[in-house]
Each structure stands twice: as structure tokens, then as C-alpha cells.
Amino acid sequence: MSEPLIESPNLDVTLVNALQLAEQALLEPMQLIAVADRLGQALRHNDVVRLYQTWLARCSSSADYIVQFNLGVTLSQLEQLPAAESAYRAAIMRKPDFAQAWFNLGAVIERQGRPDNALIIWQSMLDHPLVGPAQSHELYIMVLNSMGRLMEEVRQLNTAEAKLLASLQTDPQQPKVIQHWVHLRQKQCEWPVYTPLEGLPYGDMLKATSPLAMLSATDDPGLQLATALRFVSERVNQRVPELAPKQGYQHQRLRIGFLSSDFCLHAVSLLMVELFELLDKQRFEVYGFCWSREDNSALRARVKTAMDHFIQIGKLDDTAAAQAIREQEIDILVDLQGLTSGARPNILAFRPAPLQITYLGFPGPTGLPCVDYVIADRYLIPDAEKPFYSEKPLYLPVFQCSDRQRPVAALPSRAECGLPADCFVFCCFNNNYKFNEEMFSSWMRILAQVPGSVFWLLADNQWSQANLLEWAARHGVAAERLIFAPRVSPELYLARYTVADLFLDAYPFNGGTTVNDALWMGLPVLTRSGRTFASRMAGSLLTALELPELITVTQEQYEQRAIELAIDPVQLPELRARLLREREQSLLFDMPRFVRSFESGVLAAFENKVQV
């Protein structure tokens, strides 16, 4: 017969009493869980573990599996992941149909860096089944969504989409799931992206589309701004204290901080590294606030060396990260992330710097009231489009910086690239999610009008490749006229541009770094400009290079121009020669001049903001 547990207002006394009863095998499971709950509410997780482990060592009950499960939850909270895994496995040994324990086991295995094992466990829950549409309904959706998320992370795009589709067919009102499902379809070139689903109208799909995905979905600046504003209202906590003093600080050298998860082998750093290196260190003290992966690349080493201070904030939550920035008394904080994958806009919400600017990472309105300016040029954001930005444009002569030291491998032959020697080579190495059916159909019509031409594309993923080939077949374009290039290191990728004839830019989401790279390597780029930032990026670069002949404004004009350039033996060589001349003198590639314009721009914005 068990002895009664003597509860006390003093939690320490209650814990001692519970431990004594557990040692004597006299503590009932319900008493155990009640004390553990009190300890958990007091955030005394180590004491919870001690109590559970003592009980499991001495006591036995039909509720053992619940205690093991609760132990696993607490160990997970303490980041003791192998021990948590053991606890969940013990719970399952005692109750093999314990669906929640199976789910948590998969989650804790994923957190230990074993995604394939986690997916096997969750799939087994569907196969047996432990969960289903009419069985543990909520847990069924959790399993599907977790599998879809993780499969997307490990680039199992097709099966990820299938899991999220099954989830939406069970419960169509899941905006976050819709968001990922839409972008997965974009990544695979599954057209139309917005395919009808029962209970999920087109308007709901559109409302749930992420700001990044919307850049490819439309050239409507109002819709892009509305998407950003909705995302911010749902995902960003704006009811937080502002940390920085509005009047700023009195530093002799202004402290400028750059905030990013892309200080690694990434497009943002590939463009920006020389800016960091050339900033006037007599006027600016340069900080990097980083939650990037450690890829040990030479580029990451260059970025770190260029900074006066390089501060890791990856292990800090948003509140602590914002406080860390505030403690450094940053005057100007330049966010390089915007609303892209990996963004942490809640850091900016605390306003850890008196002036906050968005730059380069996200080519669209952020909708963040805590961001004061967006760096642009007057081509990118004409006066008529300024109302569709939540930020004030900070105009520079040209918006994009360019690294002049990017390494280039030995130049290949066409044969080495898998290209025919005697054909006209169109190319586009943009990520495939930037493509849409209108643009790809246009490219196929261009190929049809230029006999002997081929289209050289990035082999982004096997599903997009298959869908693009199918789409080409619909237009009567033979599969061998689409040539897919695998991903390679940056220096090999840059060298490829020298064997192509014309870069065909995507619309409405132009190439950013890819277009800059092509132009740097002397390859003409044909673009179409619309109304949005994303659809005007390439036009901005071509304007800086004084090559307006390569900018079009309608799809018909774009197609006609591409065909003209491919069949006229004079025009394209002349444009290439002009491009090479302008490369040597244009502000786009004159980094010392660009950096001085950047410094003047941010200084003027700072003086205007804090009214020095």
C-alpha cells in the first residue's frame, strides 16, 4: 500500500518527499506526474529528470510508458537528445502502438542529424497505420507536415509535395502548409502552380504564398507589397520594445553592421565581399552579425577578414540576438536577408540600431515597419512605383555591388560543356523556381524560330528537368535542344559563360547574381523589365552599362529581340564588344567608386534619420 505524498508550498520539500517515496517504490504514477508538472512549470527540468529516473528505477506500473514518454519530452527540452531517444524507445517497447512516442522519436532523431531515419519512422506510422485521416487526425497531419518539411530540406521535392498535398486534402485551411506546397511546385516547374484543390480556392492559395514565391508569381507590385505586409502581420512580433536610442550614438567612426545567414558560399557574399573590404575604416567600424553555416570556404574567410568584428548569433534567439546588436551600439544596421529563407525579421523588430536598411538579399518590399530604407537606383524603383514599398528608396547611381576578384577557372570548350560546336547557345542559369509557363513557352518559341539553336539550363533538380522537357515537347522542341548543366563550383560556373552566345533572363523574377556574373564574363543578357524590383534588376545593370538595346518591356518584344540577335551576324558581336568596354569603366564594376557612393548614401540616410 502506497503512502500519501506530503505536498508542501515549498517545492523543494515536495520534491524530497516524492523522491523518498519513489526510492521505496511507494509513489503512485499520478502523484509522480503531478509533482513533475509543478517542477516543469518552475523550469526545474533537471529535477524532473531526476524524479522520473528514480521512479523508473524503483517502481513498476501499467503507466510506465507514460513516464518514459514524459522523461523523453523533458530530456528533449534539455537538449539531451540521445537520452531522449532512449526514453522514447523505452516507451514504445512498453506500448508499441503509442503514436505520439513514435512521432517524437522521429523528431528527436532528426534533431540529431539523421533525417533519413526520421523519415523512415514517420513513414512507418503511415504504413502500419498508427495515424490516418480518421485515426489520430491531428497527429496524422503533423506527421505529413513534418515529413514534407524535412523532405524539402533534403531536396526530396517530389515526395515533399505529395506529403503536403495529402495534408491539404485532409485539412485545406493550413496557410503555412499552402506556402510550402506552392513553392515546392515552383521549384519543380509544376505548372500551373496554383492547381485547384477541393476546399482551397485560388484566393486562399494566393494569400498564403510566401513573399519570396510571390516574386516569381506576379509582376504586380501591389500584390507583392500586400503579401509582405500579411507575412509580417502574421509572423513578426511588432509589440516589442525598441532597443536603440532614436538620437543615435556619438561615435567618431560610425558603426555599420551587416545582418545575414549568407556569410558563406552564397550569392549575397559573392557580390558583397569586396564592399566589406573597401569600406573606409577611418569612417566606419564594420560588424558582421552572422547565423551562416560554417562551410570553410575561401569566400567566407574573405568576408570574416574584411570585418572589424564578426559576431556569431546563430545560437541566440531573436530577443538575445537583438540585444547583442544593441550592446555593440550599432549606428546603421544593413539587413541582407529581407524575407528570404532563413530570415529573422523579429531581430529587426526590436530596432537594435537607430537606422535600419534592407539591401540585396530580397528584391521586393519587406513590409517591415522597422526597416527605414531600401537601397535601390532610379531604374529599379521609379517614382511611380514608390508607393508599393514600405521602405523609403535610398537611391545610389547603381544598386548592385560586384566583386572584381571572383576567381575564374580555365575556360572550357563547348565540347567540354556538352554543347554542340556549331550551334547558337542561349543560356539561363537561374534557379528553376524563377521560371513560369509564360516565360518558358516564350523560350521555346524562340528556339523554334532559330534553327540549330540550343537552350543551356541549370540542372536544378530532376523533377523540374523532367517537367521542362515535357513542356518543350508540347511546343515541338526536341529534348536534345535542352542541355542541362550540373551545379559546379563558382569558378567553373563563371568560366561556362564564355561559351554561350546570349543569356535569356527570366521574368518576372530576373536573375540577380547570375546576370551580374554573365555580364562580368562578357556575355550579353536579354531581359524584360516590368514594374517590380525583381523584374527590373537586370534592366538596372544593363542601364548602368549603357546597353538599353538589351532591355525589353513586353513578351513579344523580348521574343523578337532574341530572334534578331541570334540570326543577325552583326548586332550581337557589336553588343558584346560594347559590354567588354563598359565593363572596364562602368560604375557597376568600378568597386572603389561604388563603395564611395554606398558610403555617401548611408551617411546621408543616417544624418536624415537621427538628425545629427
N, C-alpha and C positions, 0 to 999 in steps of 0.2 A: 504494500500500500504506500502510495507516494505521500510525502509530507507537503504541507501547504507552503507555497513560496511566500516569504515575508517581503512584501513590497514596501518601498520607502520613497519619500520625496527625494531623498538623496540617491541619485542614480548609482553612485559607487557602492553604496550599501546593497542595493538591489542586485547589482552585478555579482558581488561577493556571495550573497545568498544563493543566487542562481548557479554559480559555479560550484558551490559546495554540494547542492542537490544533484547537479549533473555528475559530479565525481562519484556520488553514491548511487547513481542510476535511479534517482528519485524525482527527476524533473520531467513533468509532462510536456509533450510537444507544444501544446497551446501556450503553456506558461513560457516555454523557451522562446517561441516566436514573439510573444508579447514583449518580453524583455529585449529581444534583439531589435524589435521595431523602435522601442524607446531609445536604444543606443544608436540606431541608424539615424533617427531624427536629430540626435545630438551630434551627428557626423563622427561618431566614435566607431569607425568601421573596423579598426584593428581589434577592438574589444568584441565586436560582433563575431569576427572570425574565430577569436579565441573561445568564445562561448559555444559556437556551433561545433567546433572541432572537439572540444571537451565532451560535449553531449554525444557526438557520433562515436567517440572512442569508448564511452561507458554505457550508453543507452541503446535500446532497440525498440522499434515501433513500426507499425504499418505506415507511419508518416515519414519514415527515413528519407524517402525520395524527395519530399518537400524540403526537408532540412538540407539535403545535399544541393538541391537546386538553389535555395536561398544562399547557401555558402558560395556557390558559383557566382551568383549575382554580386555579392559583396566583394569577392576576390577580383572580379572584373572591375569594379569601381576603384579598387586599389591598384589596378594595372598589374596584378599578379596573374598573368594570363595562363601560363602552363598549369598553375594550381587550379584556376577556374575551370580550365578544360577538364582536368581530372574530376572535379566535383560534378560537372555536368554529366560526364560519362558514368560516374557512380550513380547519379540519379536515374539515368537511362537503364543501367543494369537492373535496378530495382523495379523500374516501371518502363518497359520497352516502348509503350505507346504514348509516352509523355512528350507531346508535340512541342510544347514551349521549350523544354530542355533541349530537344533536337535543334530547334531554331537558334537558341542561344549558343549551343555548341558550335554551330556553323559560324556565328558572328565572332566568337572568341578565337576560332581558328583563323578566320580572315584577318583579324587584328594582329595575329602572329605572323602574317605574311605568307599564308598558304591559301591563296584564293581558289585554286583548283579543288582542294579538299573541301573547302567551304561549299563550293557549288555542288560537289557530289553529295554532300549531306543534305543540302536543301532539295536537290532533285529527288533524293530518296524519299523525302517527305511527300512529294507529289506522286511518286510512283507506287507507293505501298497501298493506299494513300493514308497519310496521317492527317492531311488537310485537303480541303476541296471547296468548291463553291457553296455546297450545302453542309459542309463539315468544318468547324472551326473557321468560319468565314473570314473574320478579321485577320487571323493568323495566316490563312491562305493568301490573302492579298499582301501581307508583309513578306511572305516567302517569295512571291512573284516579284515584288518590287525590289527586294534585296538582291535577288538573282539578276534582274535587269540592270540594276545599278552596277553590280560587280562585273557582269559580263561586258558592259560598256567600257569599264575601266581597263579590262584586259583585252579589249578590242575584239570580243566575240559579238560583233554588232548585230548580225542577223538573228541570233538566238536571244540577244538582249531585247531587240524589238519585239520578238514573239512573246517573251515573258510579259513585257509591259502591255502589249495588246491584250493578252489574256486577263491581265489585271483590270484594264479599262473595260473589257467586255463584262466583267463581273461588277465593277463599280465605275461608271464613266466619269463621275464627278471627283476627279483627283487632279487638280491643276498641276502639281509638281510632276506627276507621272506623265501627264499630257506633254509637259515641257520637254522631258527627256525623250519621249516617243517621237515627237515632231523632229527633234534634232537628229535622232538616230536615222530617221527616214531621209533627212537631208544628207547625212554623211554617206548613205548608201545609194544616193540618187534614185530613191524610190519615189517615182512621180506618178500622179500628183502627190505631193507631200501630205496635203490635207485631204485624206480619203475619208469617205463617210463611215461613221460608226453609229450603231443604234444607241440612242440616248445621249449622243455627243454632237451637238450641232457645230457647224463650221465656226460660228462666232465664239463658242467656248474654246475651240482649239486655238483660234487666233488670240484670244485673251490670255491663254496660258502659255503662249510662245515666249521663249526667253528673249531678252534684248539682243543677244548675240545671233540667235537664229533669225530674228526679225530683220537683221541687216541683209540677209540673203533672200528673204521672203518678199520684200517690198521696197520700192523707191519712194514711198510716201513718208515724208519727214514727220507729219503729224502722227501717223500710226507708230513710227519708231519712238517718238517722244512719249506718247501715251503708254507704250509698252514699258519704257524705262520708268516712268512715274508709277505705274502699277506695281512693277517689281520692287521698287524702293518702298512703296507704302506697305507691301506685304512682307518684305524680307529685312528691312533696315529699321533698327530701333532708333527713332529720332527723338525720343524723350530721354535723352541722356545729357549730363552737364557738359558745357563747353569748357575745355581744359585750358586753352591758350588765352592770354590776355588780348583783348581787341586792339590795344595800343601797341602790341608787339614788345620787342626787347630792344636793348641798346647795344647790340653787338657791333664791334668795329668791323668784323667780317660777317656778312650775312650768312646764316646757317641754312643751307638748302639741302633738303632731304628727298631722296627718291625711294618710293614705296613700291615693291614688286615681288612677285613669286617667280620672275623670269630672269633673275641674275644667273643665267646658266646658258647652255647652248640652245638659245631660243631667239626667235625673230627680233624681239624687242632689244635684247642685248647686242645682237648682230648689228643693228643700226646705231645704237646709242653709245657704245663703248668709247668711241673717240670723243664724244661730247663730254663724258665724265673726265677724260684725260686732259682736255683742253680748257676746261673751265678755269678762269683766273683765280688761282688760290690766294692771291693777295686781296681779292674782293669777296670770295666765297669760301666757306668751310663746307666740304661736301660729305654728306652722310648717305649711306645706303641702309635701308631697313628691309630685311630680306626674309622670306619664307620659301626660298627656292630649294629645289633638290640639289644635293651635292653631287655633281656629275664629273668633277675633277677635270673639266675641260680647260683648255688654254684660254678660251674666251672668259670663263668665269674667273680665272686667275687675273686676267687683264682688268675686269670690272672691279674686283676687290682691290687691286693695286692702285687703281685710279681714285678710289675713295679715300678721304681723310679718316673716315670712321665707317666700319662695316658691321652692322649690328643685326644679329640673328633674332627674329621674333617668332619663328615657326612654332615654338613650344609654348608661347604665351597666348592666352585667349584675347579676344578683341579689346576688352577693357584694359588688361595689363599691357597689351601692345601699344594702345593709345597713350597710356600713362608713361611708358618707356620713351615714346617720342616726345611727349611733353617735358619729361625730365631733361632732355637734351636741348630744350629751348630752341626748337627748330623755327626759323622765321618763315620759310617757304617750303611747303610740302608738295612735291610733284608725284601724283599717283600715276603709275604706269600700267594699271590694271583695268580701271573702269569697271565694266560689268561682264568681263570675260570669265572663263572658267578659272577657278581658284581665287577670285576676287574676295576681298574682305572689306566691303564698304562700311561695315559697322565701326571699323577703326576711324575712318574719316568722320563718321557721325559725331564723335567726341570732339571734333575740331581741335586736334592736338597742336596745330600750328595756326597762326593768325591768317595766313594766306594759303589757300589750298587750290591746286591746279590739276587738271587731268590732261594727260598727254600720251599720244601714240598707241597705247595698248588697245583702246576701244574706240573705233571710228564711228561714234554716234553720240547722241545726248545721253548723259548718265542719269538725269532726273534727280540727282543728289543735291539737295539744298545746301549742303555743307561744302560743295565744290564751287569755287568762285569763278574760275576761268577755264576755258578750253583753248589750248594752243592750236592755232589754225593759220591759214592765209586767206586772202580775199577771194581766191578762186574756190577754195574749199567751202567757205561759208559766205556766200554773197549776202548783201544787205537784206534781200527779200526773204532769205531763209533763216535769218537770225531769230525770229520768234519761235522757231521749233527747237531751240536749245535752252536748257535750264541754266547753262553757264554763259557768261559773257565771253565772246571771242577775244582772245589775246592774239592779235594779228602780228605775224612775222612775215618777212619777204617771201619765205617758203617754209612750209610747216615741218618737213621731214628732214631729219639729220641722216648722215650717211658715213659709215666707216670707210676710210680710204685704205685701211691696212688689211682688209679682208683677204685671207690667203686664197690663191687660185692654183689648182693642180695643173699638171701638164695638159695642154689642150688635146682633146681626143679627136679621132677621125669619126666620120659618120658611121663607118663600119663598126668601130668600137662601141658606138652607142646603139647599135642595132637598127640603123637608119639606112635606107637606100641612098646611094651616092648621087643619083641624078634626078632627084625629085625636089619639089618645093616643100619645105618643112615649116608648117605652122606649129606653134607650141603654146601650152598653157600649163604651168606647174603649180597652179593654185590648189589648195585643199579642195577636195571634191564637194564639200558641203556648200561651197560658194556657187556651184552650178545649179541651174534650173532648166526646166524643159524648154522654155523660150530661147535661152541662150544656146543650149546645146543643139537645138533644132537649127538655129541660125548658123552655127559652126558647120553642121552637116550640109546645109545648103551651099555654104562657101566651098567646102570640099568638092561638092558635085559640080561646081562651076569652074574649078581649077583642076583640070585633068593632071593626073600624075602627082598630085599633092598628098601629103600625109599629115596627120594631126598627132603631135607628140605630147603625151599627158603624164601626169604623176600617177603611178600605181598606188593609189591611196589605200584601197582595201579591195578584197576580192569581190565583194558584193557590188560595190559601185562599178567596178570594172565590168562585171557581167551585165549590169543594167545599162551601162553606156554602150556596150557592144550591141545589146538588143535594140536600144534606141537608134543606133546608127543603121542597123538592118532595116528598121521601119522606113528610114529615109533612103534606102537603096545604096548605102555606103558599105563597101566590103570591110570585113573585120580587119583585114591586113592593113587597111589605111589608118587604123588607130594603133599607135605604138605606145606602150606603157613603160615608163622609166621607173625603176625601183628607187626608193629613198637611198641616198648616199650621204657621205659627209659633206659639209658646206663647201670645201674647196673643190671637190669633184662635181658637185651640183653647179657651182658657178662656171666651171670650165665647159659644161654642157652647152651653155647659151651660145657659144661661139660657132656651133654647127647648125643652129636653127636660122631661119630666114625672117620670121615675123612672129612676135608674141601676140596672141589674141587674148585680150583681157576679159575677165568675167564681168557680169552686170546682173543685179545692182550692187554687188559687193566686189569692188575692184580688188586687184592684188595690191598689197602694201609693200612688204619687204620683197616679194617676188618681182614686182615691177621695178623697184629700185635696183635690184640685182641685175635684171635683164638690161636696164639702161646703162648701168655701170660697166657691164661687159660689152656694150656697143650694139645691143640687139634692139631694133625699133619695136615699139609697143603700140598696138592699136587699141584704143579704149572707147567706151561710150560713157558719157557723163550724164547724170541725172540731177536730182535735187538734193540728195542726201550726202552727208560727209563720206560714207562708204563708197558711193557711186561717183565721187569726184576726186578720189585720191590720185589715181593715175593721171587724170587731167591736170591736177596741180603740178605734178612732177614734169609733165610734158610742157606745161606753160613756163615753168622755171627754165626749161631747156630750150625755149623758143621753138617748139615743134608743134604748133597748133594744127598742122595738117594731119596729125595722128589722133585728134580728138573728134569724135562724132557725138551726135545728140539723139539720134533715132536708130532703131534696129536696122531699118532699110539702108540708111546712110552707112552704118557700120559694115553691113554685108557688101555693099557696093565698093566701099573703100578697100576692104580686104581683098576683094577680087581684083580691083585695079592694081593694087600694089604687087599682087602675085604674078600678074600676067604682063605688066609693063616692065621692060628690062632697064628702064632709066630711073624711075621715081625712087624705088627702094634703095638702090645704091647711093643716090644723092642724099636721101634722108639719113642713111647710115653714116655717111661722111660728115654731115652736119652734126649728128649726135656725137660723134667722136670729138669734133672740135669743141662743141659746147661742154662736153664732159670736162674739158681742161679749164674752162673759165666760168662755168655757171656756179651760182651760189649753192645750188643743190649739192655739188660735190666739193665746194670750197669750204672745208670744215672750219678753218680759223675764222673766216668771215661769218659763217653760220653761227658759230658759238658766240661771237660778239653780238650778233642780232638777238640771240636767245638771252644773253645776259641783260642786254638793254631792255628787252621785253619784260622779263620777270622783275627787274628792278622797278620799272615804271608801274607795273601792276602792284608791287609791294608798297610803293610810295602812295599810290592811289588808295589802297586798301587800309593802311594803317595811318595815312595822312601824316607822314613824317614831316 
